[in-house]
Amino acid sequence: MTALVLPAPLHRRVEAAAGEFLRPEGLPAVDFAEPKGEPALVPADSLSWRLFKNPISLFIGGVAAVILELAEARVRAGVWDHTRFRTDPVPRLQRTGLAAMVTVYAARSQAEAMIAGVSRRHARVTGRADDGRPYAADDTDLLDWVQATAGYGFGEAYHRFVRPLSPRDRDRAWAEAAPAARLYGATGAPTSQADWEAQLAAMTPRLTPSPIVFDFLDIMRRAPALPRLARPLQHLLIRAAVDLTPPPVAARLGLDPRHGLTPAQTRIVRAVARTADRLPLRNAPPAQACVRMGLPPDWLYRG
């Protein structure tokens, strides 16, 4: 793989758009280039650093993860009843994207502090799901499912739309996510592809349909969720996320092929995702994290 070089004016616009998206209002800025030399939760030569550098597969995988989360009644209630997603989705999406970047690329001390803050907020979220079951956002089984859906979404999106991952790479991605998952309290989250498949098989009978899944997809189609330059692609990326829903879960939720991509649309998404995988953005977390570790900003795009 070689880095892609855009004309300078276009490259500046792309970098500015990406930087703006990862600076949510009301949250302190995260400097991924500091403290110099401090490692992240996963090392710079990890597979995770290469997977998470791709903003297209990251967006697709994040939406796919939420679809799976909303299929679990207690997680669904926690997301829908305790956030402003229905009325103001973009800040929530930005915070979620930033949290993923901090977990993978930020200095360990910054990541641990952020995760501790998230855990404190989860401890205050309780309620009752639409099936009558009580829930708490810090229940271990719910945390395990949320971490599992994220790991599946991000890995599967890269596998389908950027570059196929070998069975060994899939296991490696799960294993690299395990330390952060434990910090979040997800002590039973998958650590291999086989673990994920077993958890999915056990969870699928417990997943339930809900109009909220379709409300979520409708909100995602209408919200200015991506930087302006990428917005014309947004509806295709959401369809791509639907395609990642495992068939047994899609059947339970009422998602069928008409909600996903056509073959021609799949080719478009793959072309865009593969292009994004070659485009270094110097003010984005992957490049800044490389600088923190004494590496060239385009290091992840070489070789």
N, C-alpha and C positions, 0 to 999 in steps of 0.2 A: 504494500500500500504506500502511495506517495501523497503528500499533502497537496490539497487543491489551492490554487492561487487565483483569487478573483480580481477584477479591476479594482484599483484602490478605492474609488468613491463608493462602489457597491459593497466592498468589504467593510468599510467604515460604517455604512448603514446597517449591515447585518450585525456587526459587533455592538453597535449602539442599541439595537432592538433587543438583542439577547441580554445585554447588561441591564437594561431597564426592566425586563420581565423578572429578573431575579433580585430585584430590590423592592420588595413589598413595602408599602407605606405602613408606618407604625411599628416596624421592627428595626432593631439596630442593624447596621450594615455588617456583613461578615467579610473580613479580609482573609481570603484563602492563601495569600502570599506570606502571611505571618502566623506564628513566630518562625523565623528562619530555621530550617532543619528539623522542625518537630513533625514526626510522622503522623499519618492519619490512622484510623482504625484498621484500614487495610493498606498494604504497602503499595508503592507506586508501580511496581512491576506486576500487580495483581491483574486478573482478568476483569475485575469490577471497574478498575480505572478506565479500561478500554470500552467496556459496555456503556458506562454511564456518561461518556463524553458525547454520545449521539443524542441531540435534542429531539429528533423525530421519533426514534424508537422509545425514548423516555416518555414522551407524551402519549404515544399509543399504549405503552405498557401501563402507564399510570391510570388511564381511562379503563383499560381492561381490568386492572386490579379493583377499581371502584365498583365495576359491574359485579364482580364476584363478592365483594364485601356486602353490597346491597342485597345480595341473595340470601344472606343470613339475617334473620329477623331482628336479633338483638343488636348486631352491628348496624343494620339499616336504621333502627330507631335512634341509636346514638349519633349517627351522622346527620340524620334528617331533623332530629328534634333539638340538637344541642349545637348546631352551627348555623351560620347565615348563608349556607350554600344556595338555598332556594332563591334568596333575594339578592345576594351579592357574591356570585361564585368566583369571580376572578381573584380577589385577595386570598381566598382559601386555596385556590389552585397554585397561586404564587408561593404561598407559605409551604404547601406540600412539596412543590418542586425544590424550593430552597432547602427544606429539611433533607430531601434525598441527596442534594449536593453536599450539605454539611456532613451527613453521615458517611459519605464515601470519600470526600476530598479534603475536608477541613482538618486542621490540626486536631489531634486526639483530645486535647483539653477543651477545645471549642465544641467538638462533637459531643463529648460527655456532658458538658454543661447544657447544651441544647436538649439532649435526650432526657436529662433529669427534669428540665422544665416541662417537657411534653408529658412525662410520667406524672408530675404533680397535677397538671391540668386534667389528665385522665382520671385521677383519683377522685375528682369532684363530679364526674359525669355518671349519673345513675338514672334509672327509669324503668319503664315496663314496655316490652315489645308488643307489636300488634297481635301476637299469638298468646299474650297474657304472661309470658315469662319475664321475671325481673332481670335486670342486667346492670352491670357496672363496667365501665370502659376499661378498668384495669384487671378484669377477669382474665386469667391466664389463657383459657381456651379461646377467648375472643382475640387476644393479642396474638396468639399463635396463628389464627386464621388470617388476620390482617397482614402479618409479616409474610405468611405463605403466599397470599394473593399478590403482594408486591413483588416478591422474588420471582413468582411465575410470570407476572405481567412484563417486567423489565427484561427478563431473560428470553421469554418466548418472542417478544416483539423484535429483539435483536436477531434471534434465530430465524424468524420468518422473513423479515424485511431487510436485514443488513447482510448478515453472513451466517451460514449454518454453523451451529455449535456441535462439536462432537459430544458423545456421552460423557467423556472425561471432563470436557469444559463445562457441561451442565452441572456435574457434581461439584466441580471447583467453584462455580459461581455460588451455589447454595452454601458450601462450606465457608466461603469468604464472608457471607452475610451473617453467619452465626454469631460472631462476637457482638455486633450491633443489635441483633435480635434479642440477645440475652440482656443487654443494657435496657432495652425497651420493656423487658419483663416477659418476652415471648420465649420462655425456657423450653417449650416443646415445638418450636418452629422447625421446619424441615432443614436438614443439613445435607441432603442429597436428592437427586431426581427421584429415586425410589421412595424416599420419605414423602416427597410431595405427592406422588401418585397414590400412595397409601392414604395420606390425609385427605386428598380429593375424593377418593372412593368412600371413605368413612363419612365425609361431610355432605356429599351430594344428596343422600336421602333426607337430610335435615334442612336443605335449602328450599325456599318457598318463593313463588312468584309474587310480584307486587307492582302496582302501577308506578311506584316510585322509581323503579328501574327505567321505565320509559320516560318519566318526568326528567330524570337525570340526563338521559341521552338528548332529550329536547333542549334542556338548558345548555348542554355542552355544544349543541349546534348553533345556538343563538348568541352565547356569551362571547365577548372578544377575548377568548382564552389564549390566543397566540399573538405574538407581535404582528403588527400590521402587514409586514412583508409576507408572512407565512399564512395569513388568515384565509386566503382563497383555498388553501389545502385542508382547512380544519374539518370540513364535513367528511373528507376522505379518510382522515386519520381517525375519526370517530368510528367510521365503518370498519376500518382496519382493527380497531380495538374490539368491536363486536365479533369479528372473525376469530379472535384469540379465545373467546369463551369456549371452554371445553364442551363438546357436543352434548353430553348428558345434562350439564348445567344449562346450556342454551335451551334445550328442550323443556326443562322445568320452568324456565323464565318466559317462554314464549318467543324467544329470539330465533328467527329463521333466516335462511340465506338472503332474503330480500333486505334485511337490515345490514348486510355486510357488503363486501366489495365485489364488483364484477371482475373477470379476468383482466380486462383492460385497466381498470382502476388499480388492481393489485400491482401491475407493472409500473404504473405511475408512482405509487407509494414506494415501491422498492427503489426506483431510480432516485427519488428524492432522499430517501433514508441513506442510501449508499453514498450519495454526494455529500450529505451532512457528515458522514463518518470520515470524510477526507478534508474537512474544512476547519482548520484551527482558528479559534476565536480567542485572542490574547487577553481579553478582559473577562472571560468566562472562567468558572471555577476550575475546570480541568487544567487549563493553561496556567492559571495563577498557582494552583497547587504544585505543579511541576516546578515553577520558579522557586517556591518555598523550599523544595527539596534539592535545589541546586541544579535542576535539569532545564534544558531549553524549553520554551513555552510550547513548541510544536512537537515535543518528544513523543507524545502518545500517537501522533499521526505518522511516525516514521516506521518503516519496515513492515 
